[in-house]
Amino acid sequence: MPVENLRISVTQRCNLDCIYCHREGENRSGEEAGIGRICEVVGCAAKWGVKSVKITGGEPLVRRDIVEIVSRISATDGIEEVSMTTNGTLLEKLAWPLFDAGLCRVNIGCDSVSGAMDKNARGILPGIRAAKKAGLAPIKLNMVVLKGVNDHEIGEMIEFARGQGANLQLIELIPLNKPTYDKYHASLGPVEEKLKTMAVKAAERKMQNRMQYHIDGVVVEVVRPGRRFCEGCNKIRLTSDGKLKPCLMRDDNLVEVNNGKNVQDLFNEAMGRRQPYYPGDS
């Protein structure tokens, strides 16, 4: 699968501590790549045909230079879209500056309507409203579904997303942390079967073979780990401390960018290390 998307973790810091956070598959080093190095990697990615960049964390909005980061990335030749995944708690004041800097759209974490989890509807509502006013659209709400915690709130989340004019992304827990996975994993298989009966339209996205279900004015997307997910991966990642990461699920094939070598050569090396990988494979 050709790489079309660069996913950049700009920090491991966060103002929340969600139990399921995989931190983009990296360990906390405490280091953060500077804007110059980030933009070098973006430029190299653009030469490979990457047109889309997603900024992630941790929580990317805790970086004081986040608006400048967005501005520099969006100004890179060949980059057509810059998006961001955020928990939304700091978005109210930053939505307009980010839009002016070139941010196109946002994914906002929202796991609960009731307040059962930190990223809940009440806490992120000001951020949603600010993003809508600024034109950061379409807004996508990310709901990580956890057994015994919020798996009973999916119907309410669909209604909440519809009311906000947002799409909803249901995310099945991935097996990166075994104790957390064993305790909280809830298969979205039965949920997806129900969505099929409710949908007036269903479509498969090229990215990670994700299914989208159009249900009475709201789009519900289902993200499930597994072979089809990995086979449809069109991403390469840059960790917050400056390493190219060809695969979310592994850390034995990283390419260190901050070692004095030509960045384009390093990017080419990382691209060569991409290969399908499935949890449980040897």
C-alpha positions in Angstrom: 0.0 0.0 0.0 1.6 3.3 -1.0 2.2 5.9 1.7 -0.2 8.8 1.5 -0.3 10.1 5.1 2.4 11.2 7.5 1.3 11.1 11.2 3.4 13.3 13.5 3.4 13.1 17.2 4.6 16.5 18.4 4.7 15.7 22.1 4.1 12.9 24.6 2.8 15.4 27.2 -0.9 15.5 27.9 -3.3 17.3 30.3 -5.3 14.0 30.6 -4.4 10.5 31.5 -6.7 8.1 29.5 -6.3 4.5 30.5 -6.2 3.3 26.9 -3.7 5.8 25.4 -1.1 4.1 23.2 0.9 7.3 22.7 1.3 6.5 19.0 3.2 3.4 19.9 6.2 5.1 21.5 7.8 5.1 24.9 8.1 8.4 26.8 11.5 9.8 26.3 10.8 13.4 27.4 12.4 14.8 24.2 10.5 16.7 21.6 11.7 17.3 18.0 12.0 21.0 17.0 10.1 22.7 14.2 13.0 22.6 11.8 13.4 18.8 12.1 9.7 18.2 11.8 9.5 20.3 8.7 12.5 18.5 7.1 10.7 15.2 7.5 7.5 16.7 6.1 9.4 17.9 3.1 10.9 14.5 2.5 7.4 12.9 2.8 6.0 15.3 0.2 8.7 14.2 -2.2 7.4 10.6 -1.8 3.9 11.8 -2.7 2.5 12.3 0.8 -0.2 15.0 0.6 -1.8 14.6 4.0 -0.3 15.3 7.5 -2.0 14.5 10.8 -0.6 16.1 14.0 -1.1 14.0 17.2 0.4 13.7 20.6 0.0 13.1 23.6 -2.0 16.3 23.4 -0.6 18.4 20.6 -2.2 21.6 21.9 0.1 21.6 25.0 3.0 22.7 22.8 3.3 26.4 22.9 4.6 26.5 19.3 1.7 24.4 17.9 0.3 27.2 15.7 3.7 27.8 14.2 4.1 24.0 13.6 0.8 23.9 11.7 1.7 27.0 9.7 5.1 25.7 8.6 3.7 22.3 7.7 0.8 23.7 5.7 3.2 25.9 3.8 5.2 22.9 2.6 5.1 22.3 -1.2 3.0 19.3 -2.0 1.1 19.1 1.3 -2.6 19.6 0.7 -4.2 18.8 4.0 -3.1 19.3 7.7 -5.4 17.8 10.3 -5.1 17.1 14.0 -6.2 14.7 16.7 -6.9 16.4 20.0 -8.7 15.8 23.3 -10.5 19.1 22.7 -10.0 20.6 26.1 -7.7 23.4 24.9 -9.3 23.9 21.5 -11.7 26.7 22.4 -9.0 29.3 22.4 -6.9 27.8 19.6 -9.4 26.9 17.0 -9.3 30.2 15.1 -5.4 30.6 15.2 -5.0 27.0 14.0 -7.5 27.5 11.2 -5.7 30.7 10.1 -2.4 28.8 10.2 -3.7 26.2 7.8 -5.3 23.5 9.8 -8.1 21.9 7.8 -10.0 19.7 10.2 -9.9 18.0 13.7 -10.6 14.7 15.3 -11.8 15.3 18.9 -11.7 12.5 21.5 -15.1 12.0 23.0 -15.6 8.7 24.8 -18.7 9.3 26.8 -21.9 11.3 27.0 -22.4 10.5 30.7 -19.1 11.6 32.0 -17.9 8.1 32.7 -14.5 9.0 31.1 -12.3 12.1 31.0 -13.0 12.8 27.4 -16.7 13.4 27.7 -19.3 15.4 25.8 -19.6 18.1 28.4 -15.8 18.7 28.7 -15.2 19.0 24.9 -18.3 20.8 23.9 -16.7 24.3 23.9 -14.0 22.9 21.7 -16.5 21.4 19.3 -18.4 24.7 19.0 -15.2 26.7 18.5 -14.0 24.3 15.8 -17.3 24.6 14.0 -17.2 28.4 14.1 -13.6 28.4 12.8 -14.5 26.1 9.9 -12.4 23.1 11.0 -14.6 20.6 9.2 -15.6 17.9 9.0 -15.3 17.3 12.7 -14.9 13.7 13.7 -15.5 12.5 17.2 -13.2 9.6 18.3 -14.8 7.1 20.8 -12.6 4.4 22.1 -15.0 1.7 23.2 -14.2 0.0 26.5 -15.9 -3.0 28.0 -17.9 -2.2 31.1 -17.0 1.5 30.9 -18.7 3.1 27.9 -19.7 0.3 25.6 -23.4 0.9 26.6 -23.2 4.5 25.4 -22.7 4.0 21.7 -26.3 4.8 20.8 -26.1 8.0 22.8 -22.9 8.9 21.2 -24.4 8.5 17.7 -27.2 10.9 18.8 -24.7 13.4 20.2 -22.6 13.4 17.0 -25.7 13.9 14.9 -26.7 16.9 17.1 -23.3 18.4 16.6 -23.1 17.9 12.9 -20.1 15.7 13.4 -19.0 12.2 12.3 -18.4 9.5 14.8 -15.5 7.1 14.8 -15.8 4.0 16.9 -12.4 2.6 17.8 -11.8 -0.9 19.0 -9.0 -1.2 21.6 -5.7 -2.4 20.1 -3.5 -5.0 21.8 -0.5 -2.8 22.6 -0.9 -3.1 26.4 -1.9 -6.6 27.3 -3.3 -6.0 30.9 -5.4 -3.0 29.6 -6.5 -5.0 26.5 -7.5 -8.1 28.5 -9.6 -6.0 31.0 -11.3 -3.5 28.6 -11.4 -5.0 25.1 -14.8 -5.1 23.6 -15.2 -6.4 20.1 -17.0 -4.1 17.7 -18.2 -7.0 15.6 -21.7 -7.2 17.1 -21.9 -3.4 17.0 -21.0 -3.3 13.3 -23.6 -5.9 12.5 -26.2 -3.7 14.0 -24.9 -0.7 12.2 -25.3 -2.5 8.9 -29.0 -3.0 9.5 -29.5 0.7 10.4 -27.4 2.2 7.6 -29.0 3.7 4.4 -25.5 3.5 2.9 -22.2 1.7 3.6 -18.8 2.4 2.1 -15.3 1.1 2.6 -12.5 3.7 3.0 -9.2 2.9 1.4 -7.4 3.9 4.6 -7.1 0.7 6.6 -10.2 -0.7 5.0 -12.4 1.1 7.4 -16.2 0.8 7.0 -18.4 3.9 7.1 -22.1 3.7 7.8 -24.5 6.5 6.9 -27.3 6.5 9.5 -30.0 9.2 9.4 -27.8 12.2 9.0 -24.6 11.0 10.7 -21.6 9.0 9.5 -20.3 6.3 11.8 -16.9 4.9 11.0 -15.6 1.7 12.6 -11.9 1.1 13.3 -11.0 -2.4 14.1 -7.4 -3.9 14.4 -6.5 -7.0 12.5 -5.2 -8.1 9.1 -7.4 -6.0 7.0 -6.6 -2.9 9.1 -2.8 -3.5 8.6 -3.1 -4.4 4.9 -4.9 -1.1 4.3 -2.3 1.1 6.2 -1.0 4.0 4.1 0.8 5.8 7.0 4.2 6.4 8.2 4.9 8.1 11.6 7.3 10.5 13.2 7.6 10.1 16.9 7.8 13.1 19.2 11.5 12.5 19.8 12.4 12.4 16.2 12.2 8.8 15.0 10.6 7.6 11.9 8.2 4.7 12.8 7.1 2.6 9.9 4.5 0.7 12.0 2.3 1.5 15.0 2.5 -2.0 16.3 6.3 -2.4 16.6 9.4 -0.5 17.7 12.2 -2.7 16.4 12.5 -1.0 13.0 12.7 2.7 13.9 14.9 5.1 12.1 16.6 7.8 14.1 16.4 11.1 12.4 18.5 13.2 14.7 21.8 11.5 14.0 23.5 13.8 11.5 22.6 11.8 8.4 20.8 13.2 5.3 17.1 13.3 6.3 16.0 12.2 2.8 18.2 9.1 3.0 16.8 8.3 6.4 13.2 8.8 5.2 13.9 6.5 2.3 15.3 3.9 4.7 12.2 4.0 6.8 10.0 3.6 3.8 12.0 0.5 2.9 11.3 -1.0 6.3 7.5 -0.8 5.9 5.9 -4.3 5.7 2.6 -5.8 6.8 2.5 -6.7 10.4 -0.3 -8.3 12.4 -0.6 -8.6 16.2 0.4 -12.1 17.2 2.6 -12.8 14.1 6.2 -13.8 14.8 
